[in-house]
Amino acid sequence: MTSTSRLKLALETIIASGKITQESLVHLTEDEIILVQTLFKQGLIEESLGYMEDIDSDKDWRIVKEQLMPAKVKSIPLWQSVMRYAAMTFVFVALGYAIQSKERIAVDNQVVDGNEIKLFLGKDKLKLLSEDISQEITNASGSVIAHHNGNSIKYLNDSGINELVFHEIDVPNGKVFDIQLSDGTIVHLNSGTKMRYPVQFLKGQKREVFIDGEAYFDVMKDKDHLFVVHADAVAIEVLGTKFNISTYKEESEIGAVLVEGSINMTNSYNPDDAIVLKPGTRGVWSKDKHQTKVEQVDVNIYTGWMKGELIFKNSTFENMSKKLERKYNVQIENKNLQLSQKVFNASFSKDIESIEDVLKYMNDVFPFHYEMENNHILIY
């Protein structure tokens, strides 16, 4: 069995089961297993299988491996391994895009300024969602599938689509956005968040979405269709509930906070390491240790962002700075090592306090010098 045949079989098995199982990986090499796990984490399983169907797979896959998989040596630094596998994934997916001649994304007579909310319609079209306008979102045939109004979008539950068609939304720093999915589920997206989701959920199949960043889900109850949120290696499974999930790439853990109902939290590294959360608890999965723990929390700390609030409890400035960057759309360069580890307890509202107000408050608690030019803040 060739590499391509093994990969196709693995991807088909994962799509059928909705998760990575031992059965799906049994015929793969070590390198192929890592590639498949990475594709699964990024929500690219179905696209990758589609690309492989259209290309001269054996030849192209061999070229990719020859270019990106040099002869193994006894000791390879971890960072080189990570970069190699990431590059492999990127080239593999890019290969499919290139062969299908869809490298360029069409924008409907709009200027991209880097701070717009972006809606990717499939693989080859981008629409910018301005907070100042309302518009109808249509499919390739011109049929209306969603209504966009300001900082929210609502998908129709009877768009007539009978196949999985995905959209992806990208919310930049400094902004938030709301989505009502076709089943009625409402998702609040925090600053610096991306979500990939079907335009129409299909009868008899799981309702699956993919998140990178932070979001609050109010899931419409449907006992016949499990709702699954994929966040890196973590999967949150629910039937109908309210919860917050944070999975920013720069953070060392993925956290899910349950507000109402119950959720099942699993991870692809250790399927047996599954937990069921109750309201008022937070499930935390460590990206380094690949372990999950449960803790009692004040849910307001993790959901206040929906009202423009930032609530910090026993947080170091190092951890706070990333949230401040996303909320206020600034870049913080901190050269004060003592400040990095200073612990703060504070709450701020973006509608009331500016980023300068926040810095002045912290400066009163722990004196430091800073300079601010445009959106760049230098602390020393």
C-alpha positions as a Markdown table, in Angstrom:
| # | Residue | x | y | z |
|---|---|---|---|---|
| 1 | Met | 0.0 | 0.0 | 0.0 |
| 2 | Thr | 1.5 | 3.4 | -1.0 |
| 3 | Ser | 1.7 | 6.4 | 1.2 |
| 4 | Thr | -1.1 | 8.1 | -0.6 |
| 5 | Ser | -3.4 | 5.0 | -0.3 |
| 6 | Arg | -2.6 | 4.7 | 3.4 |
| 7 | Leu | -3.4 | 8.4 | 4.0 |
| 8 | Lys | -6.6 | 8.3 | 2.0 |
| 9 | Leu | -7.8 | 5.3 | 4.0 |
| 10 | Ala | -6.9 | 7.0 | 7.3 |
| 11 | Leu | -8.7 | 10.2 | 6.3 |
| 12 | Glu | -11.8 | 8.4 | 5.2 |
| 13 | Thr | -11.9 | 6.4 | 8.5 |
| 14 | Ile | -11.6 | 9.6 | 10.5 |
| 15 | Ile | -14.4 | 11.3 | 8.6 |
| 16 | Ala | -16.7 | 8.3 | 9.1 |
| 17 | Ser | -16.1 | 8.2 | 12.8 |
| 18 | Gly | -15.6 | 11.9 | 13.5 |
| 19 | Lys | -12.4 | 11.3 | 15.5 |
| 20 | Ile | -8.9 | 9.8 | 15.4 |
| 21 | Thr | -8.9 | 6.2 | 16.4 |
| 22 | Gln | -6.2 | 3.5 | 16.7 |
| 23 | Glu | -7.9 | 1.8 | 13.7 |
| 24 | Ser | -7.5 | 4.9 | 11.5 |
| 25 | Leu | -3.7 | 5.1 | 12.3 |
| 26 | Val | -2.7 | 1.5 | 12.2 |
| 27 | His | -1.2 | 1.4 | 8.7 |
| 28 | Leu | 0.6 | 4.8 | 8.9 |
| 29 | Thr | 4.2 | 5.6 | 9.5 |
| 30 | Glu | 5.3 | 7.8 | 12.4 |
| 31 | Asp | 5.6 | 10.8 | 10.0 |
| 32 | Glu | 2.2 | 10.2 | 8.5 |
| 33 | Ile | 0.5 | 9.9 | 11.9 |
| 34 | Ile | 1.9 | 13.3 | 12.9 |
| 35 | Leu | 0.7 | 14.8 | 9.7 |
| 36 | Val | -2.8 | 13.3 | 10.1 |
| 37 | Gln | -3.0 | 14.5 | 13.7 |
| 38 | Thr | -2.0 | 18.0 | 12.6 |
| 39 | Leu | -4.6 | 18.1 | 9.8 |
| 40 | Phe | -7.3 | 16.9 | 12.3 |
| 41 | Lys | -6.4 | 19.6 | 14.8 |
| 42 | Gln | -6.6 | 22.3 | 12.1 |
| 43 | Gly | -9.9 | 21.0 | 10.7 |
| 44 | Leu | -8.4 | 20.1 | 7.3 |
| 45 | Ile | -9.3 | 16.4 | 7.1 |
| 46 | Glu | -12.0 | 16.7 | 4.5 |
| 47 | Glu | -10.2 | 19.3 | 2.4 |
| 48 | Ser | -7.1 | 17.2 | 2.3 |
| 49 | Leu | -8.9 | 14.1 | 1.2 |
| 50 | Gly | -10.5 | 16.2 | -1.6 |
| 51 | Tyr | -7.2 | 17.5 | -2.7 |
| 52 | Met | -5.7 | 14.0 | -2.8 |
| 53 | Glu | -8.4 | 12.8 | -5.1 |
| 54 | Asp | -7.6 | 15.5 | -7.7 |
| 55 | Ile | -3.8 | 15.3 | -7.9 |
| 56 | Asp | -1.2 | 12.9 | -9.1 |
| 57 | Ser | -1.0 | 11.9 | -5.4 |
| 58 | Asp | 1.9 | 9.3 | -5.4 |
| 59 | Lys | 4.2 | 11.6 | -7.4 |
| 60 | Asp | 3.4 | 14.8 | -5.6 |
| 61 | Trp | 3.4 | 13.2 | -2.1 |
| 62 | Arg | 6.8 | 11.8 | -2.9 |
| 63 | Ile | 8.1 | 15.2 | -3.9 |
| 64 | Val | 6.8 | 16.8 | -0.7 |
| 65 | Lys | 8.4 | 14.1 | 1.4 |
| 66 | Glu | 11.7 | 14.4 | -0.4 |
| 67 | Gln | 11.8 | 18.1 | 0.1 |
| 68 | Leu | 10.6 | 18.2 | 3.7 |
| 69 | Met | 11.7 | 14.9 | 5.2 |
| 70 | Pro | 15.6 | 14.8 | 5.1 |
| 71 | Ala | 17.4 | 11.7 | 6.2 |
| 72 | Lys | 16.9 | 11.2 | 9.9 |
| 73 | Val | 19.7 | 11.7 | 12.3 |
| 74 | Lys | 20.1 | 10.3 | 15.8 |
| 75 | Ser | 19.1 | 13.6 | 17.5 |
| 76 | Ile | 16.8 | 16.3 | 16.1 |
| 77 | Pro | 16.0 | 19.4 | 18.2 |
| 78 | Leu | 12.3 | 19.6 | 19.0 |
| 79 | Trp | 11.8 | 22.9 | 17.4 |
| 80 | Gln | 13.1 | 21.6 | 14.1 |
| 81 | Ser | 10.7 | 18.6 | 14.2 |
| 82 | Val | 7.8 | 20.9 | 14.9 |
| 83 | Met | 8.7 | 23.3 | 12.1 |
| 84 | Arg | 9.2 | 20.4 | 9.7 |
| 85 | Tyr | 5.8 | 18.9 | 10.3 |
| 86 | Ala | 4.2 | 22.3 | 10.2 |
| 87 | Ala | 5.9 | 23.0 | 6.9 |
| 88 | Met | 4.8 | 19.6 | 5.6 |
| 89 | Thr | 1.2 | 20.3 | 6.4 |
| 90 | Phe | 1.4 | 23.7 | 4.8 |
| 91 | Val | 2.9 | 22.5 | 1.6 |
| 92 | Phe | 0.5 | 19.5 | 1.4 |
| 93 | Val | -2.6 | 21.8 | 1.7 |
| 94 | Ala | -1.1 | 24.5 | -0.5 |
| 95 | Leu | -0.4 | 21.8 | -3.2 |
| 96 | Gly | -4.1 | 21.1 | -3.4 |
| 97 | Tyr | -4.9 | 24.8 | -3.6 |
| 98 | Ala | -2.4 | 25.3 | -6.4 |
| 99 | Ile | -3.5 | 22.3 | -8.5 |
| 100 | Gln | -7.1 | 23.5 | -8.2 |
| 101 | Ser | -6.0 | 27.0 | -9.4 |
| 102 | Lys | -7.5 | 28.7 | -6.3 |
| 103 | Glu | -4.5 | 30.5 | -5.0 |
| 104 | Arg | -6.2 | 33.9 | -5.3 |
| 105 | Ile | -9.1 | 35.0 | -3.2 |
| 106 | Ala | -11.6 | 37.3 | -4.8 |
| 107 | Val | -12.8 | 40.3 | -2.8 |
| 108 | Asp | -16.1 | 41.9 | -3.9 |
| 109 | Asn | -14.7 | 45.4 | -4.8 |
| 110 | Gln | -13.6 | 45.9 | -1.2 |
| 111 | Val | -10.3 | 47.1 | 0.2 |
| 112 | Val | -8.7 | 45.0 | 2.9 |
| 113 | Asp | -7.1 | 47.1 | 5.6 |
| 114 | Gly | -6.1 | 44.3 | 8.0 |
| 115 | Asn | -8.6 | 45.3 | 10.7 |
| 116 | Glu | -11.8 | 44.2 | 9.0 |
| 117 | Ile | -13.9 | 41.2 | 10.0 |
| 118 | Lys | -13.4 | 38.7 | 7.2 |
| 119 | Leu | -15.8 | 36.0 | 6.0 |
| 120 | Phe | -14.3 | 33.3 | 3.8 |
| 121 | Leu | -16.9 | 31.8 | 1.5 |
| 122 | Gly | -15.4 | 28.4 | 0.6 |
| 123 | Lys | -11.8 | 28.5 | -0.6 |
| 124 | Asp | -11.8 | 31.2 | -3.2 |
| 125 | Lys | -13.9 | 34.2 | -2.1 |
| 126 | Leu | -13.6 | 36.7 | 0.7 |
| 127 | Lys | -16.2 | 39.1 | 1.9 |
| 128 | Leu | -15.5 | 41.9 | 4.4 |
| 129 | Leu | -18.2 | 42.5 | 7.1 |
| 130 | Ser | -18.3 | 46.1 | 7.9 |
| 131 | Glu | -20.0 | 47.0 | 11.2 |
| 132 | Asp | -21.7 | 50.0 | 9.4 |
| 133 | Ile | -23.7 | 48.1 | 6.9 |
| 134 | Ser | -26.3 | 45.3 | 6.4 |
| 135 | Gln | -26.2 | 42.9 | 3.5 |
| 136 | Glu | -27.4 | 39.5 | 2.3 |
| 137 | Ile | -24.9 | 36.6 | 1.9 |
| 138 | Thr | -25.5 | 34.5 | -1.1 |
| 139 | Asn | -24.1 | 31.2 | -2.5 |
| 140 | Ala | -22.6 | 30.7 | -6.0 |
| 141 | Ser | -26.1 | 30.4 | -7.5 |
| 142 | Gly | -27.2 | 33.7 | -6.0 |
| 143 | Ser | -29.5 | 32.2 | -3.3 |
| 144 | Val | -29.6 | 33.9 | 0.0 |
| 145 | Ile | -28.0 | 31.8 | 2.8 |
| 146 | Ala | -27.4 | 34.4 | 5.5 |
| 147 | His | -28.2 | 37.9 | 6.6 |
| 148 | His | -25.4 | 40.2 | 7.9 |
| 149 | Asn | -26.2 | 43.1 | 10.1 |
| 150 | Gly | -23.5 | 45.2 | 11.7 |
| 151 | Asn | -21.5 | 43.0 | 14.1 |
| 152 | Ser | -23.6 | 39.8 | 13.6 |
| 153 | Ile | -24.6 | 37.3 | 11.0 |
| 154 | Lys | -27.6 | 34.9 | 10.9 |
| 155 | Tyr | -27.7 | 31.8 | 8.7 |
| 156 | Leu | -30.9 | 30.5 | 7.3 |
| 157 | Asn | -32.1 | 27.1 | 8.5 |
| 158 | Asp | -33.7 | 26.3 | 5.1 |
| 159 | Ser | -31.0 | 27.3 | 2.6 |
| 160 | Gly | -31.6 | 24.2 | 0.6 |
| 161 | Ile | -28.0 | 23.0 | 0.8 |
| 162 | Asn | -27.7 | 19.3 | 1.0 |
| 163 | Glu | -23.9 | 19.0 | 1.3 |
| 164 | Leu | -21.3 | 20.3 | 3.7 |
| 165 | Val | -20.2 | 23.7 | 2.7 |
| 166 | Phe | -17.9 | 25.6 | 5.1 |
| 167 | His | -17.5 | 29.2 | 5.8 |
| 168 | Glu | -14.7 | 30.7 | 8.0 |
| 169 | Ile | -14.9 | 34.0 | 9.9 |
| 170 | Asp | -11.8 | 35.9 | 11.1 |
| 171 | Val | -12.4 | 38.5 | 13.9 |
| 172 | Pro | -9.4 | 40.8 | 14.3 |
| 173 | Asn | -8.1 | 42.2 | 17.6 |
| 174 | Gly | -10.2 | 45.0 | 19.1 |
| 175 | Lys | -13.5 | 43.6 | 17.7 |
| 176 | Val | -16.1 | 41.0 | 18.7 |
| 177 | Phe | -18.7 | 39.3 | 16.5 |
| 178 | Asp | -21.9 | 37.2 | 16.8 |
| 179 | Ile | -23.0 | 34.3 | 14.6 |
| 180 | Gln | -26.3 | 32.4 | 14.6 |
| 181 | Leu | -25.7 | 29.1 | 12.9 |
| 182 | Ser | -28.3 | 27.4 | 10.7 |
| 183 | Asp | -29.5 | 25.2 | 13.7 |
| 184 | Gly | -30.1 | 28.3 | 15.9 |
| 185 | Thr | -27.0 | 28.0 | 17.9 |
| 186 | Ile | -25.6 | 31.4 | 18.9 |
| 187 | Val | -21.8 | 31.9 | 19.0 |
| 188 | His | -20.2 | 35.0 | 20.5 |
| 189 | Leu | -16.6 | 35.4 | 19.1 |
| 190 | Asn | -14.0 | 37.3 | 21.0 |
| 191 | Ser | -11.2 | 39.4 | 19.6 |
| 192 | Gly | -8.5 | 37.6 | 17.6 |
| 193 | Thr | -10.7 | 34.6 | 16.9 |
| 194 | Lys | -11.3 | 32.4 | 13.9 |
| 195 | Met | -14.1 | 29.9 | 13.5 |
| 196 | Arg | -14.9 | 27.4 | 10.7 |
| 197 | Tyr | -18.4 | 26.1 | 10.4 |
| 198 | Pro | -20.9 | 24.6 | 8.0 |
| 199 | Val | -23.4 | 26.9 | 6.2 |
| 200 | Gln | -26.0 | 24.2 | 6.8 |
| 201 | Phe | -25.9 | 21.3 | 9.2 |
| 202 | Leu | -26.9 | 18.1 | 7.6 |
| 203 | Lys | -29.6 | 15.7 | 9.0 |
| 204 | Gly | -28.1 | 12.5 | 10.5 |
| 205 | Gln | -24.7 | 14.0 | 11.0 |
| 206 | Lys | -22.9 | 15.7 | 13.9 |
| 207 | Arg | -22.9 | 19.4 | 14.1 |
| 208 | Glu | -19.2 | 20.2 | 14.0 |
| 209 | Val | -17.4 | 23.5 | 14.1 |
| 210 | Phe | -13.7 | 24.5 | 14.5 |
| 211 | Ile | -12.4 | 27.3 | 16.7 |
| 212 | Asp | -9.1 | 29.1 | 17.2 |
| 213 | Gly | -9.4 | 31.8 | 19.8 |
| 214 | Glu | -12.2 | 32.4 | 22.3 |
| 215 | Ala | -16.0 | 31.9 | 21.9 |
| 216 | Tyr | -19.1 | 31.6 | 24.0 |
| 217 | Phe | -21.5 | 29.0 | 22.7 |
| 218 | Asp | -25.3 | 28.9 | 23.4 |
| 219 | Val | -26.0 | 25.6 | 21.7 |
| 220 | Met | -29.5 | 24.9 | 20.4 |
| 221 | Lys | -30.7 | 21.6 | 21.9 |
| 222 | Asp | -31.0 | 18.7 | 19.4 |
| 223 | Lys | -30.9 | 15.2 | 21.0 |
| 224 | Asp | -30.5 | 13.6 | 17.6 |
| 225 | His | -27.5 | 15.7 | 16.5 |
| 226 | Leu | -24.4 | 16.0 | 18.7 |
| 227 | Phe | -22.8 | 19.4 | 18.7 |
| 228 | Val | -18.9 | 19.2 | 18.6 |
| 229 | Val | -16.5 | 22.1 | 19.0 |
| 230 | His | -13.0 | 21.2 | 17.9 |
| 231 | Ala | -10.2 | 23.3 | 19.5 |
| 232 | Asp | -6.7 | 22.2 | 18.5 |
| 233 | Ala | -6.5 | 18.7 | 20.0 |
| 234 | Val | -9.5 | 19.2 | 22.3 |
| 235 | Ala | -13.1 | 18.3 | 21.4 |
| 236 | Ile | -16.2 | 19.6 | 23.4 |
| 237 | Glu | -19.3 | 17.5 | 22.8 |
| 238 | Val | -22.7 | 18.7 | 23.8 |
| 239 | Leu | -26.4 | 18.3 | 22.9 |
| 240 | Gly | -27.5 | 21.7 | 24.2 |
| 241 | Thr | -25.8 | 24.0 | 26.7 |
| 242 | Lys | -23.9 | 27.2 | 27.3 |
| 243 | Phe | -20.2 | 27.3 | 27.7 |
| 244 | Asn | -17.0 | 29.4 | 27.0 |
| 245 | Ile | -13.9 | 28.0 | 25.4 |
| 246 | Ser | -10.5 | 29.6 | 25.0 |
| 247 | Thr | -7.9 | 28.1 | 22.7 |
| 248 | Tyr | -5.5 | 30.9 | 21.6 |
| 249 | Lys | -2.4 | 29.5 | 20.0 |
| 250 | Glu | 0.0 | 31.5 | 22.3 |
| 251 | Glu | -1.6 | 30.2 | 25.5 |
| 252 | Ser | -0.2 | 27.0 | 27.1 |
| 253 | Glu | -3.6 | 25.5 | 27.8 |
| 254 | Ile | -7.1 | 25.1 | 26.4 |
| 255 | Gly | -9.9 | 25.9 | 28.9 |
| 256 | Ala | -13.7 | 25.3 | 28.8 |
| 257 | Val | -16.0 | 26.9 | 31.3 |
| 258 | Leu | -19.5 | 25.5 | 31.7 |
| 259 | Val | -22.3 | 28.0 | 32.5 |
| 260 | Glu | -25.3 | 25.8 | 31.9 |
| 261 | Gly | -26.0 | 22.1 | 31.1 |
| 262 | Ser | -23.1 | 19.7 | 30.7 |
| 263 | Ile | -20.3 | 19.1 | 28.3 |
| 264 | Asn | -17.9 | 16.2 | 27.6 |
| 265 | Met | -14.3 | 17.3 | 27.1 |
| 266 | Thr | -11.9 | 14.9 | 25.3 |
| 267 | Asn | -8.5 | 15.2 | 23.5 |
| 268 | Ser | -7.0 | 13.3 | 20.6 |
| 269 | Tyr | -3.7 | 12.5 | 22.4 |
| 270 | Asn | -5.4 | 10.4 | 25.1 |
| 271 | Pro | -9.1 | 9.5 | 24.2 |
| 272 | Asp | -9.5 | 7.9 | 27.6 |
| 273 | Asp | -8.7 | 11.2 | 29.3 |
| 274 | Ala | -12.3 | 12.5 | 29.1 |
| 275 | Ile | -14.1 | 14.6 | 31.6 |
| 276 | Val | -17.7 | 15.8 | 32.1 |
| 277 | Leu | -18.1 | 19.3 | 33.3 |
| 278 | Lys | -20.8 | 20.7 | 35.6 |
| 279 | Pro | -21.9 | 24.3 | 35.8 |
| 280 | Gly | -19.4 | 26.5 | 37.5 |
| 281 | Thr | -16.4 | 24.3 | 36.6 |
| 282 | Arg | -13.6 | 24.7 | 34.2 |
| 283 | Gly | -11.9 | 22.0 | 32.3 |
| 284 | Val | -8.2 | 22.7 | 31.5 |
| 285 | Trp | -6.1 | 20.8 | 29.0 |
| 286 | Ser | -2.3 | 21.3 | 29.0 |
| 287 | Lys | -0.7 | 21.6 | 25.6 |
| 288 | Asp | 2.6 | 20.6 | 27.1 |
| 289 | Lys | 1.6 | 17.7 | 29.4 |
| 290 | His | -1.4 | 16.6 | 27.4 |
| 291 | Gln | -3.4 | 16.2 | 30.7 |
| 292 | Thr | -6.8 | 17.5 | 31.7 |
| 293 | Lys | -7.9 | 18.9 | 35.1 |
| 294 | Val | -11.1 | 20.3 | 36.5 |
| 295 | Glu | -11.4 | 23.3 | 38.8 |
| 296 | Gln | -14.2 | 25.4 | 40.4 |
| 297 | Val | -14.3 | 28.9 | 39.0 |
| 298 | Asp | -16.2 | 32.2 | 39.0 |
| 299 | Val | -17.7 | 32.0 | 35.5 |
| 300 | Asn | -18.0 | 35.8 | 35.3 |
| 301 | Ile | -14.2 | 36.0 | 35.0 |
| 302 | Tyr | -14.4 | 34.0 | 31.8 |
| 303 | Thr | -17.5 | 35.4 | 30.2 |
| 304 | Gly | -17.2 | 39.1 | 31.1 |
| 305 | Trp | -15.5 | 39.8 | 27.7 |
| 306 | Met | -18.9 | 39.6 | 26.0 |
| 307 | Lys | -19.9 | 42.9 | 27.8 |
| 308 | Gly | -16.5 | 44.5 | 27.0 |
| 309 | Glu | -15.1 | 43.6 | 30.4 |
| 310 | Leu | -11.7 | 42.3 | 31.3 |
| 311 | Ile | -11.5 | 40.7 | 34.7 |
| 312 | Phe | -8.2 | 39.6 | 36.2 |
| 313 | Lys | -7.8 | 37.6 | 39.3 |
| 314 | Asn | -4.3 | 36.8 | 40.6 |
| 315 | Ser | -2.9 | 37.3 | 37.0 |
| 316 | Thr | 0.6 | 38.2 | 36.1 |
| 317 | Phe | 1.1 | 41.2 | 33.8 |
| 318 | Glu | 2.7 | 38.8 | 31.3 |
| 319 | Asn | -0.6 | 36.9 | 31.1 |
| 320 | Met | -2.7 | 40.1 | 31.2 |
| 321 | Ser | -0.8 | 41.7 | 28.3 |
| 322 | Lys | -2.0 | 39.3 | 25.7 |
| 323 | Lys | -5.6 | 39.9 | 26.6 |
| 324 | Leu | -5.1 | 43.6 | 26.6 |
| 325 | Glu | -3.5 | 43.4 | 23.2 |
| 326 | Arg | -6.5 | 41.6 | 21.8 |
| 327 | Lys | -9.2 | 43.7 | 23.5 |
| 328 | Tyr | -7.6 | 47.1 | 22.7 |
| 329 | Asn | -5.9 | 46.2 | 19.4 |
| 330 | Val | -2.5 | 47.2 | 20.6 |
| 331 | Gln | 1.0 | 45.8 | 20.6 |
| 332 | Ile | 2.7 | 45.7 | 24.0 |
| 333 | Glu | 6.5 | 45.4 | 24.2 |
| 334 | Asn | 7.5 | 44.9 | 27.8 |
| 335 | Lys | 11.2 | 45.1 | 28.7 |
| 336 | Asn | 10.5 | 45.4 | 32.4 |
| 337 | Leu | 11.1 | 41.9 | 33.8 |
| 338 | Gln | 9.9 | 42.7 | 37.3 |
| 339 | Leu | 6.6 | 43.9 | 35.9 |
| 340 | Ser | 6.1 | 40.7 | 33.9 |
| 341 | Gln | 5.7 | 38.7 | 37.0 |
| 342 | Lys | 3.8 | 41.3 | 39.0 |
| 343 | Val | 0.4 | 39.9 | 40.1 |
| 344 | Phe | -2.7 | 42.1 | 39.6 |
| 345 | Asn | -6.4 | 41.9 | 40.6 |
| 346 | Ala | -8.4 | 44.3 | 38.5 |
| 347 | Ser | -11.3 | 44.7 | 36.1 |
| 348 | Phe | -11.6 | 47.1 | 33.2 |
| 349 | Ser | -14.4 | 47.9 | 30.7 |
| 350 | Lys | -13.3 | 48.8 | 27.2 |
| 351 | Asp | -16.3 | 51.2 | 26.9 |
| 352 | Ile | -15.1 | 53.1 | 30.0 |
| 353 | Glu | -11.3 | 52.8 | 30.3 |
| 354 | Ser | -8.9 | 53.4 | 27.4 |
| 355 | Ile | -5.7 | 51.4 | 27.2 |
| 356 | Glu | -3.9 | 54.5 | 28.6 |
| 357 | Asp | -6.3 | 54.4 | 31.6 |
| 358 | Val | -5.4 | 50.8 | 32.2 |
| 359 | Leu | -1.6 | 51.6 | 32.0 |
| 360 | Lys | -2.0 | 54.5 | 34.4 |
| 361 | Tyr | -3.8 | 52.2 | 36.9 |
| 362 | Met | -1.1 | 49.6 | 36.8 |
| 363 | Asn | 1.5 | 52.3 | 37.0 |
| 364 | Asp | 0.0 | 53.5 | 40.3 |
| 365 | Val | 0.2 | 49.9 | 41.7 |
| 366 | Phe | 3.6 | 49.1 | 40.4 |
| 367 | Pro | 5.6 | 52.1 | 38.9 |
| 368 | Phe | 7.1 | 51.7 | 35.5 |
| 369 | His | 7.9 | 53.8 | 32.4 |
| 370 | Tyr | 6.2 | 53.5 | 29.1 |
| 371 | Glu | 5.9 | 55.2 | 25.7 |
| 372 | Met | 2.9 | 54.9 | 23.4 |
| 373 | Glu | 3.0 | 55.6 | 19.7 |
| 374 | Asn | 0.0 | 54.8 | 17.6 |
| 375 | Asn | -0.9 | 51.2 | 18.7 |
| 376 | His | 2.6 | 50.3 | 19.9 |
| 377 | Ile | 3.3 | 50.4 | 23.7 |
| 378 | Leu | 6.9 | 50.2 | 24.9 |
| 379 | Ile | 7.3 | 49.4 | 28.6 |
| 380 | Tyr | 10.7 | 49.7 | 30.3 |
